[in-house]
Amino acid sequence: MISQEEKAILKIISDRLLVKKSELLKLSKEMGNGDLNKSLEFLKDGGYIDILSPLGETSLAITQKGMRILNGD
């Protein structure tokens, strides 16, 4: 089952389509969320996000599966 924190992360990624991990870390701290790396690992392993490294910087993109879970499908 996906947690509220993980849904919040998916929402941020879906709103921006592609998010740098450093930006997400900053937003996560502002929101007071827990362990970002643990949540990202869960989302990646579940196929909800893809981790990309264009030009060496880690970025995150939401998958179709992630969009479906976010939209309640």
N, C-alpha and C positions, 0 to 999 in steps of 0.2 A: 504494500500500500504506500502511496506517495504522501509525504507530509506537507503541511501548509508551507513550511520553509522551502521545500523543493518546488512546490507550485509557484511560490513567489519568484524563485530563481528562473523558472521556465517563462513566467510572465515578462520579466525583465528582458530575457533573451529574445522572446517573440516580438516584443515591442521594437527592439533595435535590429533584429534579424542577425546581426553579428556583433558580438561583444568581446572586447579584450578581457582576459582574465583579471588583469590589474584593475580595470574599471569596475568589474563585478565585485571584486574584493572590497573596493572603496564603498560601493553602494551597500554591500552586505554589512559592513561595519556601521554605516549610518543607520541601517534598519535594525541593528542590534541582533542580527542572526547568529546562530551558533557556528559550528565547524563547516566552513564553506567547502573545504577539500573533500570531506566525507560526503556531503550532499552532491557535489559534482561527480564524484566516483560512482555513487548510486545511480545518478541520472545517466551517466555514460554507459555503465554496465547494463542498465535497463533499456538502452537504445533510445532514450528521450532527447539526448543531445549528442552532437559530434564535436570533438576537439580538433581544432585546426591550428597549424603553425605557419601562417604566411609570413615570410621574411623574419622568421625566428621568434615572433611574439605569439604566445598562446592565445587563441581566440576560441569562442564557443558559438555554435549555431544550433538552433532547435531542429529536430527531425520531424517528419510527418507524424510519427508515433507520439512525440512530445506535444505536438499541436493537438492531436486527438485527445490526449489525457487532459490537457489544459482546457479544452472546450467541452469536456464531459462526455465525449463520444465513446 
